[in-house]
Amino acid sequence: MIAAVVVDYNVGRQLQVAIESLRADGVDEIVVVENGASGSTRAALGALASKVSIVVPGENIGFGAGVNRGVAALRSQPEFVVVANPDTEVHQGAVPALCDSLKGNPLLAIVGPLIMTPDGERYPSVRRFPSAIDAVGHAVIGLVSTNNRFSRRYRSAEPRPGGGVDWVSGAFFAVRRTLFEQIGGFDERYFMFAEDMDLCWRSHRAGFGVEVCDTAVVTHIEGVSRRSHPYRMLVAHHRSALRFAATTTTGASRLLLPMAAVVLGLRLVGAIVLTLARVRPQT
């Protein structure tokens, strides 16, 4: 059995595309968690609503918490669970390829696919855990341009010394269900962003690997859910980045956390200013 959990937040028609592609690629059970407006998920799915289970928390509980509720609601006991954004489309054979990777290595916890943009460009969905220097450099310079050495290192898909990768995007991945439950699922203190990085971090600490399967391809129309609340998403993004730093930093490096908070605060102000500058010509 292969199951999938999709957290929907008012993506509309695109949700049908995601569900249809999952079903066509061999997913046996699908749970959709409605984080958006009341009734929006069923309305978006139309006739497909009868083919899935819909969980309605009654409010937007965040991505990680939504996935946790979806996994808990699965009627079957699947060996593998696919976590998918509602604005993704699975290319044929992607889900079996991800599951085959997990089957082939019992010490593997999470496998992500090759994620493409609608324009056919490769999305940097495989990344490294950033060092303090790379985190600051990416935060400051990457706000204007990601074509810098700090952002390039952070977005590198370079393998870990023992094999595998540091972490993969939560936009789409397959996870071994028993391990997902063993490590407690997503940390619900992250409302949005960095919960995928944190999940992979805890998987490594539990002794299990994270991998990417380039033969599995998924298209991601990034940001469909975020566009209606760009400033709220910016705040969530920066808050999650600081939480991850505070959670994973140890020893003397913790003395740098106040500086990280200042840098992220300044970056948030800059991000809001840049967003306002982009929006004004359209209004």
Backbone bond lengths (Angstrom), bond angles and torsions (degrees), N, CA, C in turn:
res aa  C-N    CA-C-N  psi(-1)  N-CA   C-N-CA  omega(-1)  CA-C   N-CA-C  phi
1 M - - - 1.464 - - 1.529 110.03 -
2 I 1.319 114.29 136.66 1.463 121.60 173.89 1.517 107.27 -123.93
3 A 1.314 116.38 128.34 1.461 120.86 179.40 1.520 109.26 -117.92
4 A 1.325 115.61 163.22 1.462 120.69 177.44 1.519 109.14 -137.75
5 V 1.318 115.24 145.44 1.457 122.26 174.58 1.514 108.20 -121.89
6 V 1.323 115.71 127.65 1.461 122.51 -179.81 1.521 107.85 -123.54
7 V 1.326 116.98 126.66 1.466 121.27 176.79 1.518 108.01 -100.16
8 D 1.324 116.04 115.59 1.465 121.67 -175.83 1.522 111.01 -99.52
9 Y 1.326 115.17 136.51 1.463 120.04 173.40 1.530 108.52 -137.27
10 N 1.317 115.25 80.11 1.467 122.17 173.31 1.530 114.17 56.72
11 V 1.354 117.50 40.68 1.467 117.71 179.68 1.529 112.33 -86.64
12 G 1.328 117.66 -10.32 1.462 120.39 175.50 1.513 113.53 69.27
13 R 1.321 115.69 -136.84 1.466 122.66 -173.29 1.528 113.24 -56.56
14 Q 1.315 117.59 -30.20 1.460 120.30 -178.21 1.526 111.94 -60.88
15 L 1.332 116.91 -25.71 1.463 120.20 179.03 1.521 110.99 -62.33
16 Q 1.310 117.66 -38.55 1.465 120.85 177.99 1.526 110.77 -60.49
17 V 1.323 116.05 -41.72 1.470 120.39 -179.61 1.520 109.83 -60.54
18 A 1.339 116.32 -44.81 1.461 120.54 -179.61 1.529 111.18 -62.25
19 I 1.330 116.69 -47.27 1.467 120.38 -177.44 1.524 111.28 -66.19
20 E 1.317 116.77 -44.76 1.465 120.30 179.79 1.525 110.98 -60.26
21 S 1.324 117.65 -41.00 1.465 120.16 -178.25 1.532 111.02 -70.05
22 L 1.323 117.63 -35.15 1.469 120.29 176.33 1.523 111.12 -65.68
23 R 1.324 116.63 -45.00 1.460 120.57 -179.46 1.530 110.95 -64.90
24 A 1.329 116.16 -38.76 1.461 120.08 -179.41 1.522 111.89 -68.69
25 D 1.352 117.12 -20.93 1.463 119.97 -176.75 1.528 112.38 -100.58
26 G 1.344 117.15 15.96 1.449 120.04 169.72 1.511 116.84 99.13
27 V 1.324 118.26 11.08 1.467 119.95 177.60 1.527 108.52 -76.02
28 D 1.328 116.46 128.26 1.464 121.43 -173.81 1.529 112.98 -85.07
29 E 1.324 117.18 -37.88 1.466 120.92 -177.21 1.517 109.46 -135.08
30 I 1.331 116.22 134.92 1.463 120.82 -179.40 1.520 109.47 -127.81
31 V 1.325 115.42 130.07 1.460 121.83 173.47 1.527 107.69 -114.18
32 V 1.316 116.55 128.34 1.460 121.80 176.64 1.523 108.21 -111.12
33 V 1.310 116.79 127.58 1.461 122.40 179.77 1.522 108.37 -101.67
34 E 1.324 116.03 123.21 1.464 121.45 -176.50 1.530 109.85 -89.83
35 N 1.335 115.44 99.03 1.458 120.46 175.92 1.521 112.09 -94.13
36 G 1.319 116.18 -7.66 1.455 120.66 -177.36 1.513 113.01 -92.48
37 A 1.323 115.58 -155.75 1.459 121.92 -177.52 1.525 110.96 -61.38
38 S 1.314 116.00 147.93 1.458 121.46 -178.71 1.528 110.93 -57.02
39 G 1.318 115.94 126.54 1.464 121.76 179.07 1.512 114.52 82.73
40 S 1.350 118.12 -3.08 1.471 120.58 -175.00 1.526 112.36 -67.83
41 T 1.325 117.37 -35.86 1.462 120.14 -177.71 1.518 111.47 -68.55
42 R 1.313 116.75 -47.35 1.465 120.09 179.52 1.523 110.84 -63.50
43 A 1.327 116.95 -39.62 1.467 120.58 179.12 1.520 110.63 -64.58
44 A 1.326 117.34 -40.48 1.462 120.82 -179.10 1.524 111.59 -68.54
45 L 1.329 117.12 -35.45 1.467 120.61 -176.67 1.521 113.06 -78.60
46 G 1.317 117.93 -29.42 1.456 119.91 -178.39 1.521 110.87 60.70
47 A 1.321 116.58 -127.71 1.467 121.32 -177.96 1.525 112.38 -65.49
48 L 1.330 117.41 -21.91 1.461 120.53 179.62 1.524 112.60 -70.65
49 A 1.331 117.01 -15.46 1.466 120.43 -178.01 1.524 111.48 -59.07
50 S 1.333 117.03 -30.85 1.468 120.29 -179.44 1.525 112.32 -75.57
51 K 1.331 117.00 -10.98 1.463 121.50 -178.09 1.528 112.97 -94.34
52 V 1.334 116.30 -5.90 1.466 119.86 -177.53 1.530 109.25 -130.59
53 S 1.315 115.69 168.59 1.463 121.28 170.45 1.523 107.63 -100.18
54 I 1.321 116.82 136.34 1.462 120.92 -178.92 1.522 109.01 -114.59
55 V 1.314 115.74 123.66 1.464 122.56 176.35 1.524 107.90 -101.91
56 V 1.326 117.00 129.24 1.468 121.71 -176.29 1.533 108.93 -119.71
57 P 1.338 117.83 96.42 1.466 120.00 179.14 1.528 113.27 -67.24
58 G 1.340 116.64 -23.15 1.455 120.41 -178.88 1.515 113.89 93.45
59 E 1.326 116.92 -4.64 1.462 122.53 177.00 1.518 108.16 -161.62
60 N 1.319 116.34 169.55 1.458 120.17 177.10 1.523 108.38 -80.83
61 I 1.319 116.92 105.44 1.459 120.97 -175.68 1.528 112.27 -95.70
62 G 1.329 117.23 2.80 1.452 120.32 -179.77 1.514 111.97 95.95
63 F 1.339 115.38 162.92 1.462 120.16 -174.85 1.525 112.58 -67.58
64 G 1.337 117.15 -53.81 1.457 120.03 -176.56 1.513 112.62 -60.88
65 A 1.333 116.12 -44.80 1.472 120.01 178.55 1.519 110.22 -63.44
66 G 1.334 116.83 -36.73 1.457 120.14 178.05 1.516 111.87 -63.30
67 V 1.335 116.76 -43.60 1.469 120.10 177.63 1.526 110.20 -62.08
68 N 1.323 116.40 -43.17 1.472 119.41 179.10 1.523 111.55 -58.37
69 R 1.336 117.03 -42.85 1.470 120.55 178.74 1.519 110.51 -65.32
70 G 1.319 116.31 -37.43 1.457 120.33 179.92 1.515 112.32 -66.63
71 V 1.322 116.84 -43.43 1.469 120.26 178.77 1.526 109.83 -64.06
72 A 1.333 116.98 -40.51 1.467 120.79 179.78 1.521 111.92 -64.82
73 A 1.342 116.76 -26.08 1.467 121.05 -177.10 1.525 113.45 -87.57
74 L 1.328 118.63 -4.60 1.463 120.71 -179.26 1.521 110.39 -61.78
75 R 1.317 115.98 130.67 1.471 120.57 -179.88 1.526 111.27 -79.10
76 S 1.324 115.70 -33.54 1.461 120.18 179.18 1.529 109.21 -85.83
77 Q 1.272 116.53 177.06 1.463 122.34 174.57 1.530 107.19 -118.36
78 P 1.324 117.15 71.21 1.466 120.52 -173.75 1.522 111.86 -69.14
79 E 1.311 115.16 148.73 1.457 119.36 175.86 1.516 110.62 -71.48
80 F 1.345 115.53 -37.41 1.457 120.95 -178.08 1.521 110.44 -126.28
81 V 1.329 115.56 145.41 1.460 121.26 176.42 1.519 108.66 -123.63
82 V 1.318 116.26 129.93 1.452 122.35 174.26 1.528 108.09 -93.04
83 V 1.311 116.01 127.33 1.461 121.37 174.33 1.518 106.75 -104.24
84 A 1.338 116.38 122.59 1.464 119.90 -173.29 1.525 111.45 -134.61
85 N 1.320 115.88 135.40 1.458 120.04 170.16 1.528 109.43 -67.14
86 P 1.336 117.77 153.50 1.462 119.99 -178.59 1.527 113.27 -75.12
87 D 1.339 116.90 -9.43 1.467 120.15 178.93 1.528 111.02 -108.87
88 T 1.336 115.31 37.95 1.458 120.62 176.02 1.522 110.32 -115.55
89 E 1.309 115.53 159.44 1.473 121.56 175.18 1.519 108.34 -136.30
90 V 1.329 116.01 124.19 1.463 122.32 -175.98 1.521 110.31 -83.37
91 H 1.311 116.89 129.82 1.460 120.88 171.67 1.522 108.40 -81.95
92 Q 1.309 116.25 148.75 1.460 121.26 -174.77 1.524 111.78 -54.71
93 G 1.320 115.30 131.74 1.459 121.50 176.92 1.509 115.12 89.53
94 A 1.336 117.80 -3.87 1.467 120.50 -176.53 1.527 111.80 -67.00
95 V 1.330 117.08 -48.08 1.464 120.23 -177.74 1.529 111.44 -63.55
96 P 1.336 120.09 -48.41 1.470 119.08 177.00 1.526 112.65 -58.76
97 A 1.334 117.39 -36.71 1.469 120.10 -179.62 1.522 110.96 -65.33
98 L 1.332 117.10 -41.28 1.462 120.67 178.19 1.524 110.86 -63.81
99 C 1.331 115.55 -44.92 1.463 119.72 -178.97 1.523 111.93 -67.93
100 D 1.323 117.36 -34.88 1.463 120.37 176.34 1.527 110.80 -62.84
101 S 1.335 116.38 -37.02 1.466 119.98 177.84 1.518 110.35 -63.06
102 L 1.331 116.58 -41.81 1.463 120.44 179.11 1.528 111.10 -68.09
103 K 1.325 116.08 -40.03 1.462 119.60 179.02 1.522 111.60 -63.71
104 G 1.319 116.26 -34.93 1.460 120.44 -175.62 1.513 114.70 -75.96
105 N 1.337 116.87 -11.34 1.461 119.74 -177.87 1.523 109.55 -145.03
106 P 1.327 117.94 101.31 1.466 120.74 -176.99 1.519 113.90 -66.09
107 L 1.332 117.92 -12.47 1.466 120.79 178.38 1.529 111.56 -95.28
108 L 1.331 115.38 8.91 1.460 120.62 178.81 1.527 108.92 -98.24
109 A 1.341 116.80 130.68 1.460 121.00 -177.22 1.512 112.72 -100.10
110 I 1.325 116.26 -43.63 1.466 121.99 -170.89 1.522 109.11 -135.46
111 V 1.335 115.83 137.71 1.466 120.92 175.76 1.523 108.44 -132.31
112 G 1.310 115.50 127.96 1.458 120.76 177.31 1.514 110.98 -106.58
113 P 1.332 117.65 156.37 1.464 121.43 179.44 1.523 111.63 -92.55
114 L 1.288 115.89 179.16 1.460 122.53 166.72 1.528 106.18 -78.30
115 I 1.311 117.76 119.02 1.463 121.19 -178.08 1.527 109.30 -103.62
116 M 1.312 115.14 128.70 1.459 121.98 -178.76 1.524 110.64 -112.74
117 T 1.317 116.14 151.06 1.458 120.95 172.46 1.527 108.56 -83.05
118 P 1.337 118.49 165.59 1.468 119.90 177.71 1.534 112.94 -59.99
119 D 1.347 116.77 -21.20 1.467 120.78 178.60 1.523 112.67 -85.13
120 G 1.325 116.65 -0.08 1.454 119.77 178.76 1.514 114.47 87.85
121 E 1.345 116.59 9.81 1.462 120.58 177.70 1.528 109.62 -88.51
122 R 1.311 115.78 150.31 1.466 119.64 177.88 1.527 109.47 -78.05
123 Y 1.330 115.87 126.54 1.463 121.06 177.64 1.527 108.69 -85.34
124 P 1.348 118.54 138.39 1.472 120.38 -177.98 1.528 111.78 -75.41
125 S 1.318 115.86 72.30 1.473 121.28 -174.82 1.519 113.10 -90.25
126 V 1.333 117.50 -4.60 1.462 122.17 178.28 1.525 107.01 -115.35
127 R 1.336 117.15 120.61 1.458 119.40 -172.28 1.523 112.15 -137.78
128 R 1.334 114.32 170.35 1.461 121.68 178.34 1.526 109.28 -100.60
129 F 1.322 115.95 154.52 1.458 118.86 169.04 1.524 106.45 -70.42
130 P 1.326 117.74 122.49 1.472 119.02 -172.73 1.524 112.95 -74.15
131 S 1.329 115.67 140.50 1.460 120.26 169.31 1.530 107.63 -71.52
132 A 1.331 116.77 169.42 1.470 119.73 179.64 1.521 110.85 -60.09
133 I 1.345 116.78 -40.90 1.467 120.62 -179.02 1.515 111.11 -66.84
134 D 1.350 116.20 -45.18 1.462 119.30 179.80 1.518 111.35 -66.10
135 A 1.324 116.93 -35.74 1.467 120.01 179.72 1.516 110.84 -63.05
136 V 1.337 116.69 -45.15 1.460 120.52 -179.89 1.528 110.41 -67.66
137 G 1.336 116.23 -44.86 1.467 119.64 -179.64 1.506 112.49 -61.95
138 H 1.338 116.20 -43.91 1.462 119.84 178.75 1.522 110.88 -66.03
139 A 1.330 116.46 -39.47 1.462 120.30 -178.59 1.522 111.71 -63.79
140 V 1.330 116.61 -41.65 1.468 120.54 -174.84 1.530 111.55 -84.51
141 I 1.335 115.94 -58.38 1.465 119.51 -175.21 1.527 110.86 -75.82
142 G 1.335 116.44 -36.64 1.462 120.39 -178.17 1.508 113.89 -64.35
143 L 1.340 117.65 -16.51 1.454 120.73 177.02 1.527 111.02 -64.95
144 V 1.341 115.26 -31.66 1.472 120.86 -179.40 1.524 111.10 -96.35
145 S 1.345 115.77 -42.58 1.465 120.34 -179.51 1.525 109.35 -154.30
146 T 1.325 115.97 133.83 1.469 120.07 177.94 1.528 111.92 -85.69
147 N 1.331 116.27 2.07 1.463 119.85 179.10 1.528 109.16 -87.70
148 N 1.325 115.25 65.69 1.457 121.97 176.30 1.524 107.94 -141.47
149 R 1.323 116.66 161.33 1.468 119.79 -172.35 1.523 112.72 -64.50
150 F 1.341 117.43 -31.21 1.457 119.90 -179.08 1.535 110.72 -69.29
151 S 1.327 115.75 -46.89 1.466 119.83 179.35 1.513 111.31 -67.49
152 R 1.349 116.40 -36.97 1.470 119.04 179.01 1.519 111.19 -64.06
153 R 1.341 117.67 -40.30 1.467 119.76 177.82 1.521 110.68 -66.71
154 Y 1.339 116.62 -43.56 1.463 120.79 -179.58 1.525 111.09 -62.44
155 R 1.328 116.66 -38.41 1.464 121.30 -177.82 1.525 112.84 -90.79
156 S 1.306 116.76 11.94 1.465 121.07 -178.64 1.524 110.90 -75.04
157 A 1.316 114.92 140.76 1.471 120.79 175.88 1.523 110.56 -96.47
158 E 1.322 116.49 21.16 1.465 121.59 -179.16 1.530 110.39 -58.49
159 P 1.333 117.55 132.44 1.480 120.46 -178.59 1.528 112.03 -64.29
160 R 1.334 115.41 154.02 1.452 121.03 172.73 1.524 109.40 -71.34
161 P 1.329 118.79 158.10 1.472 121.00 179.83 1.530 113.65 -53.82
162 G 1.337 116.85 -35.51 1.460 119.15 -179.63 1.517 113.76 -93.96
163 G 1.318 116.97 7.82 1.466 120.83 -178.31 1.514 111.62 102.49
164 G 1.312 116.76 160.60 1.457 121.50 -177.51 1.514 111.33 79.21
165 V 1.317 116.56 -168.12 1.459 122.32 -178.64 1.529 108.61 -129.48
166 D 1.326 116.08 169.32 1.463 119.76 180.00 1.527 111.37 -69.67
167 W 1.354 115.88 -58.38 1.461 117.19 -179.25 1.516 110.88 -156.47
168 V 1.333 114.88 157.80 1.463 121.79 -179.90 1.523 109.11 -124.57
169 S 1.306 115.58 155.62 1.460 121.71 -177.10 1.523 112.67 -63.50
170 G 1.335 115.38 141.93 1.459 120.90 176.31 1.510 113.29 -76.81
171 A 1.346 117.32 -0.03 1.460 119.33 178.07 1.517 111.18 -61.00
172 F 1.342 115.75 -32.03 1.466 120.19 178.89 1.521 108.82 -165.96
173 F 1.317 116.87 125.05 1.460 121.08 173.94 1.528 108.85 -163.96
174 A 1.317 115.06 163.95 1.471 121.60 173.92 1.520 107.75 -112.64
175 V 1.341 116.49 140.46 1.454 121.30 -177.41 1.524 109.49 -133.70
176 R 1.321 115.61 146.86 1.456 121.13 174.26 1.529 108.02 -72.21
177 R 1.328 117.85 117.51 1.470 121.19 -170.22 1.527 112.67 -59.07
178 T 1.334 116.88 -43.27 1.465 118.76 -176.54 1.525 111.09 -62.11
179 L 1.330 117.09 -37.45 1.457 119.47 179.67 1.528 110.39 -72.38
180 F 1.338 116.15 -39.42 1.468 120.07 177.99 1.524 109.49 -55.09
181 E 1.334 116.03 -44.24 1.457 120.32 179.50 1.524 111.30 -72.05
182 Q 1.326 117.37 -35.71 1.468 121.58 -178.58 1.524 112.04 -62.12
183 I 1.322 117.24 -40.40 1.471 119.39 -178.11 1.521 112.21 -91.56
184 G 1.332 116.66 6.60 1.458 120.10 173.63 1.501 115.96 90.69
185 G 1.332 117.68 13.72 1.455 119.77 179.12 1.520 111.47 66.21
186 F 1.328 116.02 -158.16 1.460 120.13 177.76 1.525 110.23 -71.25
187 D 1.313 116.54 144.97 1.457 122.01 174.05 1.534 107.17 -76.23
188 E 1.324 116.60 113.73 1.462 120.73 -172.80 1.525 113.12 -76.86
189 R 1.315 117.76 0.14 1.461 119.54 172.93 1.521 111.05 -71.60
190 Y 1.342 116.16 -19.72 1.470 120.60 174.41 1.529 107.55 -88.60
191 F 1.318 116.95 113.71 1.465 119.28 179.33 1.526 110.19 -73.87
192 M 1.303 115.92 -47.76 1.467 123.20 176.76 1.524 107.90 -149.77
193 F 1.314 116.86 145.81 1.462 124.12 175.07 1.536 111.98 74.79
194 A 1.329 114.73 143.43 1.473 125.33 177.15 1.518 113.61 69.22
195 E 1.351 118.55 -7.73 1.461 118.45 176.79 1.518 110.90 -67.77
196 D 1.340 117.45 -28.80 1.461 120.65 176.65 1.524 110.83 -71.45
197 M 1.336 117.00 -41.72 1.455 121.46 176.98 1.528 110.10 -61.85
198 D 1.324 116.15 -42.17 1.460 121.08 179.32 1.529 111.31 -64.90
199 L 1.335 117.90 -41.47 1.464 121.25 179.68 1.526 110.51 -61.72
200 C 1.332 116.30 -43.73 1.468 119.92 179.16 1.528 110.59 -67.47
201 W 1.315 117.33 -36.74 1.462 121.69 177.59 1.531 110.23 -59.26
202 R 1.337 115.85 -47.26 1.459 120.22 -178.83 1.530 111.56 -69.91
203 S 1.330 116.97 -30.60 1.465 120.00 176.03 1.521 110.45 -64.02
204 H 1.338 116.80 -45.32 1.461 120.37 177.15 1.524 110.83 -60.54
205 R 1.327 116.94 -42.87 1.464 120.71 -178.35 1.534 111.47 -65.31
206 A 1.338 116.18 -27.40 1.465 120.51 177.85 1.527 111.90 -82.28
207 G 1.343 116.42 -2.27 1.461 120.32 176.73 1.515 114.36 93.75
208 F 1.331 117.36 15.26 1.464 121.22 -178.81 1.526 110.10 -116.93
209 G 1.322 115.44 151.05 1.452 120.89 -173.42 1.515 114.79 -94.91
210 V 1.329 113.28 167.77 1.463 123.28 176.32 1.521 106.42 -128.35
211 E 1.326 116.47 136.02 1.452 119.73 -174.51 1.529 109.60 -139.24
212 V 1.328 114.68 165.16 1.454 120.98 173.23 1.519 108.10 -122.29
213 C 1.332 115.77 140.05 1.467 121.77 -179.86 1.526 107.73 -116.06
214 D 1.319 116.99 103.68 1.467 121.45 -175.43 1.520 113.38 -71.26
215 T 1.338 117.93 -13.16 1.464 118.93 177.65 1.525 111.52 -83.35
216 A 1.329 115.96 -10.06 1.468 120.54 175.15 1.523 107.55 -97.75
217 V 1.322 116.33 122.87 1.466 120.66 -174.46 1.524 110.71 -122.12
218 V 1.315 115.55 134.89 1.469 122.93 179.28 1.517 108.25 -135.96
219 T 1.324 116.88 138.10 1.463 121.42 173.84 1.521 108.87 -96.92
220 H 1.331 115.50 134.66 1.467 121.03 -178.33 1.521 109.67 -123.72
221 I 1.335 115.37 119.15 1.472 120.02 174.55 1.521 105.92 -89.71
222 E 1.323 116.46 84.58 1.464 121.72 -169.41 1.526 112.39 -64.44
223 G 1.339 114.63 138.79 1.456 120.43 169.51 1.508 116.63 88.80
224 V 1.331 119.32 7.23 1.468 120.33 -179.78 1.524 110.55 -59.24
225 S 1.331 117.42 -41.08 1.459 120.96 -178.30 1.522 112.98 -77.61
226 R 1.336 116.77 -23.36 1.462 119.80 -172.76 1.520 113.86 -84.19
227 R 1.325 117.39 -22.43 1.454 119.85 -168.38 1.517 114.43 -62.18
228 S 1.343 116.71 -28.45 1.460 119.07 -178.33 1.524 112.59 -77.16
229 H 1.339 118.00 -18.80 1.468 121.03 -179.04 1.529 109.86 -137.83
230 P 1.346 118.51 62.22 1.472 120.01 -173.60 1.522 113.67 -63.48
231 Y 1.330 118.43 -37.11 1.466 120.28 -176.19 1.529 111.22 -74.21
232 R 1.317 116.15 -37.91 1.460 119.89 176.28 1.519 110.28 -63.06
233 M 1.336 116.83 -38.33 1.454 120.42 178.93 1.525 111.93 -68.49
234 L 1.338 116.70 -35.67 1.463 120.14 177.14 1.523 110.89 -63.44
235 V 1.329 116.30 -43.69 1.459 120.21 178.32 1.525 110.36 -62.44
236 A 1.339 116.52 -44.69 1.463 120.75 -179.91 1.529 110.89 -61.92
237 H 1.336 116.02 -40.22 1.459 121.15 -179.08 1.528 110.74 -60.39
238 H 1.319 117.15 -49.24 1.453 121.05 -176.39 1.533 111.67 -71.52
239 R 1.317 116.69 -36.35 1.460 120.25 177.35 1.529 110.26 -63.32
240 S 1.342 116.28 -41.50 1.471 119.81 -179.80 1.523 111.42 -67.64
241 A 1.325 116.93 -37.35 1.462 120.10 178.50 1.528 110.49 -61.63
242 L 1.330 116.19 -42.14 1.462 119.73 178.76 1.527 110.79 -67.80
243 R 1.320 117.35 -38.79 1.463 120.28 179.05 1.530 110.89 -62.89
244 F 1.341 116.86 -42.39 1.459 119.58 179.46 1.517 110.30 -62.98
245 A 1.327 117.03 -42.77 1.464 120.51 178.90 1.529 110.33 -61.53
246 A 1.332 116.67 -43.80 1.463 120.27 -178.66 1.519 111.64 -67.80
247 T 1.330 117.14 -31.17 1.467 121.56 -177.93 1.519 112.35 -77.31
248 T 1.320 117.02 -36.08 1.460 120.26 -170.61 1.525 114.37 -103.39
249 T 1.311 117.40 -14.20 1.466 119.86 -179.20 1.526 110.45 -79.48
250 T 1.312 116.49 134.33 1.462 121.20 -178.08 1.529 110.22 -129.64
251 G 1.326 115.04 167.80 1.461 120.98 174.43 1.515 113.54 63.94
252 A 1.328 114.50 -148.91 1.457 121.06 -176.73 1.528 112.69 -64.22
253 S 1.333 116.38 -22.48 1.470 119.74 -179.71 1.521 112.34 -62.43
254 R 1.330 117.19 -20.97 1.466 120.26 179.24 1.529 111.46 -64.68
255 L 1.323 116.86 -20.26 1.459 120.16 177.55 1.525 111.72 -65.53
256 L 1.340 115.80 -19.28 1.462 120.71 -179.46 1.526 112.60 -87.24
257 L 1.328 117.92 -5.51 1.467 120.10 -176.50 1.530 113.32 -61.18
258 P 1.348 119.35 -40.55 1.472 117.71 176.55 1.524 112.50 -59.12
259 M 1.344 116.20 -38.09 1.462 119.46 177.54 1.530 110.60 -65.51
260 A 1.337 115.75 -39.04 1.466 119.69 177.94 1.517 110.74 -62.06
261 A 1.321 116.44 -39.52 1.467 120.32 178.90 1.522 110.79 -63.00
262 V 1.344 116.65 -41.00 1.469 120.75 179.03 1.531 110.60 -65.15
263 V 1.339 115.94 -45.50 1.471 120.37 -179.31 1.523 110.55 -61.14
264 L 1.326 116.65 -45.23 1.465 120.00 -179.56 1.521 111.28 -67.14
265 G 1.335 117.31 -35.57 1.463 119.83 176.48 1.516 111.69 -63.10
266 L 1.344 116.31 -44.31 1.460 120.35 178.03 1.527 111.11 -65.84
267 R 1.334 115.30 -37.92 1.466 118.76 178.83 1.523 110.65 -65.25
268 L 1.326 117.06 -38.59 1.463 120.72 178.72 1.524 110.42 -61.17
269 V 1.329 116.66 -44.15 1.472 120.14 178.10 1.527 109.77 -60.26
270 G 1.332 116.01 -44.78 1.467 119.52 179.18 1.512 112.55 -62.85
271 A 1.332 116.71 -40.30 1.468 120.88 -179.97 1.529 110.95 -64.98
272 I 1.321 116.52 -39.21 1.466 120.12 179.29 1.530 109.77 -66.62
273 V 1.335 117.06 -42.04 1.473 120.89 178.98 1.526 110.52 -61.62
274 L 1.335 116.18 -44.90 1.468 119.58 179.47 1.515 111.52 -64.30
275 T 1.335 117.24 -38.68 1.460 120.77 178.75 1.524 110.57 -65.26
276 L 1.323 117.46 -42.07 1.466 121.21 177.96 1.530 110.37 -61.80
277 A 1.336 116.28 -39.49 1.472 120.42 -179.74 1.516 111.53 -64.65
278 R 1.336 116.67 -34.06 1.462 119.65 179.33 1.524 111.61 -75.69
279 V 1.322 116.52 -33.06 1.460 120.74 -175.63 1.529 112.02 -78.46
280 R 1.316 118.33 -37.52 1.475 121.43 -173.43 1.523 115.12 -54.67
281 P 1.364 119.27 -44.04 1.470 117.65 -179.93 1.526 113.94 -61.54
282 Q 1.349 116.83 -20.13 1.471 120.38 -177.61 1.512 112.24 -90.71
283 T 1.346 118.08 -8.10 1.458 121.10 -174.89 1.518 111.42 -109.57
